[in-house]
Amino acid sequence: MRPAPSAPKSCWPPPLRAAEPVRAADPDPVPGVLRDAGFTASMGVDPHGDPMIEARARGTNFTVLVFKCSLNSDCGTGQFITRYALQQPLDPAAMNWWNNIHMFAKAEVDDAGGPAVIVDVNPDHDGMGYRSFPNICEIWSEARQVFEEHIGS
Protein backbone atom coordinates (compact mmCIF):
# COMPACT_ATOMS: atom_id res chain seq x y z
CA MET A 1 0.00 0.00 0.00
CA ARG A 2 1.38 3.39 -0.99
CA PRO A 3 1.54 6.17 1.58
CA ALA A 4 -0.90 9.01 1.12
CA PRO A 5 0.61 11.98 -0.72
CA SER A 6 1.69 14.79 1.53
CA ALA A 7 -0.48 17.85 1.49
CA PRO A 8 1.02 20.86 -0.28
CA LYS A 9 2.39 23.53 2.00
CA SER A 10 -0.06 26.31 2.58
CA CYS A 11 1.25 29.84 2.84
CA TRP A 12 -1.06 30.48 5.73
CA PRO A 13 0.10 29.86 9.27
CA PRO A 14 -1.95 28.65 12.22
CA PRO A 15 -5.29 30.40 12.89
CA LEU A 16 -3.82 32.92 15.32
CA ARG A 17 -2.40 34.97 12.45
CA ALA A 18 -5.29 34.22 10.11
CA ALA A 19 -7.20 37.29 11.29
CA GLU A 20 -4.40 39.69 10.36
CA PRO A 21 -4.48 41.02 6.80
CA VAL A 22 -1.29 40.92 4.75
CA ARG A 23 -0.45 44.46 3.72
CA ALA A 24 2.22 45.84 1.40
CA ALA A 25 2.02 49.01 3.50
CA ASP A 26 3.38 46.96 6.42
CA PRO A 27 5.31 43.96 5.04
CA ASP A 28 7.11 43.24 8.35
CA PRO A 29 4.81 40.30 9.28
CA VAL A 30 5.20 38.58 5.88
CA PRO A 31 8.48 36.76 6.67
CA GLY A 32 6.84 35.30 9.76
CA VAL A 33 3.82 34.20 7.75
CA LEU A 34 6.11 32.50 5.24
CA ARG A 35 8.22 30.89 7.99
CA ASP A 36 5.06 29.61 9.72
CA ALA A 37 4.18 27.99 6.40
CA GLY A 38 7.51 26.14 6.38
CA PHE A 39 9.61 28.42 4.19
CA THR A 40 12.74 30.29 5.15
CA ALA A 41 12.24 34.05 4.97
CA SER A 42 13.87 37.21 6.24
CA MET A 43 13.25 40.92 5.84
CA GLY A 44 15.77 42.91 3.87
CA VAL A 45 16.07 46.16 1.94
CA ASP A 46 16.37 46.59 -1.84
CA PRO A 47 18.95 48.92 -3.47
CA HIS A 48 16.42 51.79 -3.33
CA GLY A 49 15.86 51.36 0.42
CA ASP A 50 12.42 49.78 0.05
CA PRO A 51 11.57 46.69 2.10
CA MET A 52 11.94 43.27 0.50
CA ILE A 53 11.68 39.71 1.71
CA GLU A 54 14.28 37.11 0.79
CA ALA A 55 12.90 33.59 1.00
CA ARG A 56 13.52 29.99 0.00
CA ALA A 57 11.04 27.27 -0.92
CA ARG A 58 11.84 23.73 -2.04
CA GLY A 59 15.43 24.56 -2.87
CA THR A 60 14.70 27.75 -4.82
CA ASN A 61 15.45 31.26 -3.61
CA PHE A 62 12.85 33.90 -4.31
CA THR A 63 12.19 37.50 -3.38
CA VAL A 64 9.03 39.33 -2.41
CA LEU A 65 9.43 42.93 -3.51
CA VAL A 66 7.15 45.82 -2.59
CA PHE A 67 6.44 48.81 -4.80
CA LYS A 68 4.70 52.17 -4.78
CA CYS A 69 6.41 53.09 -1.52
CA SER A 70 6.48 56.53 0.02
CA LEU A 71 9.86 57.26 1.60
CA ASN A 72 10.69 53.51 1.78
CA SER A 73 7.50 52.64 3.67
CA ASP A 74 3.72 52.68 3.27
CA CYS A 75 3.99 50.57 0.11
CA GLY A 76 1.07 49.63 -2.11
CA THR A 77 1.82 46.51 -4.17
CA GLY A 78 4.06 43.47 -4.14
CA GLN A 79 5.68 40.91 -6.39
CA PHE A 80 7.00 37.38 -5.93
CA ILE A 81 9.99 36.88 -8.24
CA THR A 82 12.69 34.30 -8.93
CA ARG A 83 15.54 34.87 -11.39
CA TYR A 84 17.49 31.96 -12.86
CA ALA A 85 21.04 31.73 -14.18
CA LEU A 86 21.21 29.17 -16.98
CA GLN A 87 24.07 27.83 -19.11
CA GLN A 88 22.22 28.68 -22.33
CA PRO A 89 20.23 31.90 -22.73
CA LEU A 90 16.51 31.44 -23.30
CA ASP A 91 14.70 32.70 -26.34
CA PRO A 92 12.10 35.40 -25.61
CA ALA A 93 9.68 33.47 -27.85
CA ALA A 94 9.74 30.61 -25.32
CA MET A 95 8.78 33.06 -22.57
CA ASN A 96 6.01 34.54 -24.73
CA TRP A 97 4.60 31.05 -25.25
CA TRP A 98 4.72 30.42 -21.50
CA ASN A 99 3.00 33.75 -20.79
CA ASN A 100 0.20 32.92 -23.21
CA ILE A 101 -0.83 29.80 -21.32
CA HIS A 102 -0.46 31.01 -17.70
CA MET A 103 -3.03 33.35 -16.29
CA PHE A 104 -1.63 34.82 -13.06
CA ALA A 105 2.13 34.44 -13.50
CA LYS A 106 4.41 35.97 -16.08
CA ALA A 107 7.86 35.17 -17.34
CA GLU A 108 10.54 37.46 -18.68
CA VAL A 109 14.00 37.21 -20.13
CA ASP A 110 16.66 39.82 -19.39
CA ASP A 111 19.11 41.14 -22.01
CA ALA A 112 21.50 38.24 -21.32
CA GLY A 113 18.75 35.62 -21.78
CA GLY A 114 18.33 34.97 -18.05
CA PRO A 115 14.73 34.04 -17.24
CA ALA A 116 12.55 35.06 -14.31
CA VAL A 117 9.07 34.07 -13.18
CA ILE A 118 6.86 36.68 -11.49
CA VAL A 119 3.51 36.82 -9.70
CA ASP A 120 2.20 40.31 -8.96
CA VAL A 121 0.21 40.95 -5.78
CA ASN A 122 -2.04 43.91 -5.12
CA PRO A 123 -3.01 43.81 -1.44
CA ASP A 124 -3.88 47.51 -1.45
CA HIS A 125 -3.51 49.55 1.72
CA ASP A 126 -6.35 47.71 3.49
CA GLY A 127 -4.53 44.43 3.07
CA MET A 128 -5.19 41.02 1.62
CA GLY A 129 -7.42 38.84 3.74
CA TYR A 130 -6.63 35.46 5.19
CA ARG A 131 -8.45 33.71 2.36
CA SER A 132 -6.61 35.50 -0.46
CA PHE A 133 -2.98 35.33 0.66
CA PRO A 134 -2.82 31.52 0.65
CA ASN A 135 -4.20 31.55 -2.89
CA ILE A 136 -1.43 33.89 -4.01
CA CYS A 137 1.17 31.65 -2.37
CA GLU A 138 -0.27 28.58 -4.08
CA ILE A 139 -0.33 30.36 -7.44
CA TRP A 140 3.30 31.38 -6.85
CA SER A 141 4.42 27.90 -5.83
CA GLU A 142 2.71 26.22 -8.77
CA ALA A 143 3.92 28.82 -11.28
CA ARG A 144 7.49 28.52 -10.06
CA GLN A 145 7.43 24.73 -10.26
CA VAL A 146 5.91 24.66 -13.75
CA PHE A 147 8.31 27.39 -14.92
CA GLU A 148 11.32 25.46 -13.62
CA GLU A 149 10.15 22.42 -15.58
CA HIS A 150 9.69 24.61 -18.67
CA ILE A 151 13.24 26.03 -18.51
CA GLY A 152 14.83 22.76 -17.38
CA SER A 153 16.10 24.14 -14.09
KEDREN-225737 format. One record per residue (C-alpha): residue number from 1; residue in one letter; z, x, y. Coordinates in nm, 3 decimals. Each point is the difference from the previous one (the first is absolute). Last residue first. Layout:
N
[NUM; 'a'; [Z; X; Y]]
...
END
This chain:
153
[153; 's'; [-1.409; 1.610; 2.414]]
[152; 'g'; [-0.329; -0.127; -0.138]]
[151; 'i'; [-0.113; -0.159; 0.327]]
[150; 'h'; [-0.016; -0.355; -0.142]]
[149; 'e'; [0.309; 0.046; -0.219]]
[148; 'e'; [0.196; 0.117; 0.304]]
[147; 'f'; [-0.130; -0.301; 0.193]]
[146; 'v'; [0.117; -0.240; -0.273]]
[145; 'q'; [0.349; 0.152; 0.007]]
[144; 'r'; [0.020; 0.006; 0.379]]
[143; 'a'; [-0.122; -0.357; 0.030]]
[142; 'e'; [0.251; -0.121; -0.260]]
[141; 's'; [0.294; 0.171; 0.168]]
[140; 'w'; [-0.102; -0.112; 0.348]]
[139; 'i'; [-0.059; -0.363; -0.102]]
[138; 'e'; [0.336; 0.006; -0.178]]
[137; 'c'; [0.171; 0.144; 0.307]]
[136; 'i'; [-0.164; -0.260; 0.224]]
[135; 'n'; [0.112; -0.277; -0.234]]
[134; 'p'; [0.354; 0.138; -0.003]]
[133; 'f'; [0.001; -0.016; 0.381]]
[132; 's'; [-0.112; -0.363; 0.017]]
[131; 'r'; [0.282; -0.184; -0.179]]
[130; 'y'; [0.283; 0.182; 0.175]]
[129; 'g'; [-0.145; -0.079; 0.338]]
[128; 'm'; [-0.212; 0.223; 0.218]]
[127; 'g'; [0.145; 0.066; 0.341]]
[126; 'd'; [0.042; -0.182; 0.328]]
[125; 'h'; [-0.177; 0.284; 0.184]]
[124; 'd'; [-0.317; -0.037; -0.204]]
[123; 'p'; [0.001; 0.087; -0.370]]
[122; 'n'; [-0.368; 0.097; 0.010]]
[121; 'v'; [-0.066; 0.225; -0.296]]
[120; 'd'; [-0.318; 0.199; -0.064]]
[119; 'v'; [-0.074; 0.131; -0.349]]
[118; 'i'; [-0.179; 0.335; -0.014]]
[117; 'v'; [-0.169; 0.221; -0.261]]
[116; 'a'; [-0.113; 0.348; 0.099]]
[115; 'p'; [-0.293; 0.218; -0.102]]
[114; 'g'; [-0.081; 0.360; 0.093]]
[113; 'g'; [-0.373; 0.042; 0.065]]
[112; 'a'; [0.046; 0.275; 0.262]]
[111; 'd'; [-0.069; -0.239; 0.290]]
[110; 'd'; [0.262; -0.245; -0.132]]
[109; 'v'; [-0.074; -0.266; -0.261]]
[108; 'e'; [0.145; -0.346; 0.025]]
[107; 'a'; [0.134; -0.268; -0.229]]
[106; 'k'; [0.126; -0.345; 0.080]]
[105; 'a'; [0.258; -0.228; -0.153]]
[104; 'f'; [0.044; -0.376; 0.038]]
[103; 'm'; [-0.323; -0.140; -0.147]]
[102; 'h'; [-0.141; 0.257; -0.234]]
[101; 'i'; [-0.362; -0.037; -0.121]]
[100; 'n'; [-0.189; 0.103; 0.312]]
[99; 'n'; [0.242; 0.280; 0.083]]
[98; 'w'; [-0.071; 0.172; -0.333]]
[97; 'w'; [-0.375; -0.012; 0.063]]
[96; 'n'; [0.052; 0.141; 0.349]]
[95; 'm'; [0.216; 0.277; -0.148]]
[94; 'a'; [-0.275; 0.096; -0.245]]
[93; 'a'; [-0.253; -0.006; 0.286]]
[92; 'p'; [0.224; 0.242; 0.193]]
[91; 'd'; [-0.073; 0.260; -0.270]]
[90; 'l'; [0.304; 0.181; -0.126]]
[89; 'p'; [0.057; 0.372; 0.046]]
[88; 'q'; [0.040; 0.199; -0.322]]
[87; 'q'; [0.322; 0.185; -0.085]]
[86; 'l'; [0.213; -0.286; 0.134]]
[85; 'a'; [0.280; -0.017; 0.256]]
[84; 'y'; [0.132; -0.355; 0.023]]
[83; 'r'; [0.147; -0.195; 0.291]]
[82; 't'; [0.246; -0.285; -0.057]]
[81; 'i'; [0.069; -0.270; 0.258]]
[80; 'f'; [0.231; -0.299; 0.050]]
[79; 'q'; [-0.046; -0.132; 0.353]]
[78; 'g'; [0.225; -0.162; 0.256]]
[77; 't'; [-0.003; -0.224; 0.304]]
[76; 'g'; [0.206; -0.075; 0.312]]
[75; 'c'; [0.222; 0.292; 0.094]]
[74; 'd'; [0.316; -0.027; 0.211]]
[73; 's'; [0.040; 0.378; -0.004]]
[72; 'n'; [-0.189; 0.319; 0.087]]
[71; 'l'; [-0.018; -0.083; 0.375]]
[70; 's'; [-0.158; -0.338; -0.073]]
[69; 'c'; [-0.154; -0.007; -0.344]]
[68; 'k'; [-0.326; -0.171; -0.092]]
[67; 'f'; [-0.002; 0.174; -0.336]]
[66; 'v'; [0.221; 0.071; -0.299]]
[65; 'l'; [-0.092; 0.228; -0.289]]
[64; 'v'; [0.110; -0.040; -0.360]]
[63; 't'; [-0.097; 0.316; -0.183]]
[62; 'f'; [-0.093; 0.066; -0.360]]
[61; 'n'; [0.070; 0.260; -0.264]]
[60; 't'; [-0.121; -0.075; -0.351]]
[59; 'g'; [0.195; 0.073; -0.319]]
[58; 'r'; [0.083; -0.359; -0.083]]
[57; 'a'; [0.112; -0.080; 0.354]]
[56; 'r'; [0.092; 0.248; 0.272]]
[55; 'a'; [0.100; -0.062; 0.360]]
[54; 'e'; [-0.021; 0.138; 0.352]]
[53; 'i'; [0.092; -0.260; 0.260]]
[52; 'm'; [-0.121; 0.026; 0.356]]
[51; 'p'; [0.160; -0.037; 0.342]]
[50; 'd'; [-0.205; 0.085; 0.309]]
[49; 'g'; [0.037; 0.344; 0.158]]
[48; 'h'; [-0.375; 0.056; 0.043]]
[47; 'p'; [-0.014; 0.253; -0.287]]
[46; 'd'; [0.163; -0.258; -0.233]]
[45; 'v'; [0.378; -0.030; -0.043]]
[44; 'g'; [0.193; -0.030; -0.325]]
[43; 'm'; [0.197; -0.252; -0.199]]
[42; 's'; [0.040; 0.062; -0.371]]
[41; 'a'; [-0.127; -0.163; -0.316]]
[40; 't'; [0.018; 0.050; -0.376]]
[39; 'f'; [-0.096; -0.313; -0.187]]
[38; 'g'; [0.219; -0.210; -0.228]]
[37; 'a'; [0.002; -0.333; 0.185]]
[36; 'd'; [0.332; 0.088; 0.162]]
[35; 'r'; [-0.173; 0.316; 0.128]]
[34; 'l'; [-0.275; -0.211; 0.161]]
[33; 'v'; [0.251; -0.229; 0.170]]
[32; 'g'; [0.201; 0.302; 0.110]]
[31; 'p'; [-0.309; 0.164; 0.146]]
[30; 'v'; [-0.079; -0.328; 0.182]]
[29; 'p'; [0.340; -0.039; 0.172]]
[28; 'd'; [-0.093; 0.230; 0.294]]
[27; 'p'; [-0.331; -0.180; 0.072]]
[26; 'd'; [0.138; -0.193; 0.300]]
[25; 'a'; [-0.292; -0.136; 0.205]]
[24; 'a'; [-0.210; 0.020; -0.317]]
[23; 'r'; [0.232; -0.267; -0.138]]
[22; 'v'; [0.103; -0.084; -0.354]]
[21; 'p'; [0.205; -0.319; 0.010]]
[20; 'e'; [0.356; 0.008; -0.133]]
[19; 'a'; [0.093; -0.280; -0.240]]
[18; 'a'; [-0.118; 0.191; -0.307]]
[17; 'r'; [0.234; 0.289; 0.075]]
[16; 'l'; [0.287; -0.142; -0.205]]
[15; 'p'; [-0.243; -0.147; -0.252]]
[14; 'p'; [-0.067; 0.334; -0.175]]
[13; 'p'; [-0.295; 0.205; 0.121]]
[12; 'w'; [-0.354; -0.116; 0.062]]
[11; 'c'; [-0.289; 0.231; -0.064]]
[10; 's'; [-0.026; -0.131; -0.353]]
[9; 'k'; [-0.058; 0.245; -0.278]]
[8; 'p'; [-0.228; -0.137; -0.267]]
[7; 'a'; [0.177; -0.150; -0.301]]
[6; 's'; [0.004; 0.217; -0.306]]
[5; 'p'; [-0.225; -0.108; -0.281]]
[4; 'a'; [0.184; -0.151; -0.297]]
[3; 'p'; [0.046; 0.244; -0.284]]
[2; 'r'; [-0.257; -0.016; -0.278]]
[1; 'm'; [0.099; -0.138; -0.339]]
END
